[in-house]
Amino acid sequence: AAVRRGYTSPYWMTFRQALELGGVVRKGESGRPVCHYGSAQRDGDDGDPKTFRYLKFYTVFNAQQIDGLASSFFPQSVQGAAPSRLPEVEGWIARTGAQVRWGGSSAYYDPNTDVIHMPDANRFRDAEQMTSVELHELTHWTGAKHRLDRNLDRYSDSRANRAFEELIAEIGSGLLGAQHGFRPEHIDNHARYIGCWITELQNDPKYLFSAAAQAQAAVDYLTGLVDTVDVAKAA
């Protein structure tokens, strides 16, 4: 959420926590849901203590959505230096022919202009995280009408349609990251992202397999583009 919204502060808090810290959430700001999982004990019917587990849901806001917080919630070190690029992967992406523009605060593919937009590099923790987001948007790019035609016009029609396309893009990014040798925890990040959408697909479990199949088709399409360029250069 921080990467997609362009937040550079690592601090998130509830509305009440912000007030306790002397801050106030700006009017019109929307929060993000988080879930706290825990356990506690209470006396059972037989008088013996019993352990029970619970889930509590909260809405949290980034420090950059809140006025009045101390400067320590906006550490300069978060800005940091831009991570080094991965020249081999960036070269691979370039050979697909996709147009990527860097700058701003969010990552997205614009089907109207057929351009991938990436935020400033210093918003990312490291090069693999940055490139995995780029590969996510590159998978969206394959869905254009003149490519694999996944009917991206339906993306905004419903949350279910959006979930399906996001599953495709995130699985595609995971496959491409593995193909380029990204470290294992990179794959764990994809699994957590997909979990956010899985409730939208519970009514039809086949959607997950369909999304995986379309993600593989996207990877094959991109690989084919790069192979064609490489063969042409070799000739």
Secondary structure, DSSP 8 states (H G I E B T S, - for coil): -HHHHT-----EE-HHHHHHTT-EE-TT---EEEEEEEEEEEE-TTSSEEEEEEEEEEEEEEGGGEES--GGGS-GGGT-------HHHHHHHHHTT-EEEE-SS--EEETTTTEEEE--GGGSSSHHHHHHHHHHHHHHHTTSTTTT---GGGGGT-HHHHHHHHHHHHHHHHHHHHHTT--HHHHHHHHHHHHTTGGGGTT-THHHHHHHHHHHHHHHHHHHHHHHHHHHHH-
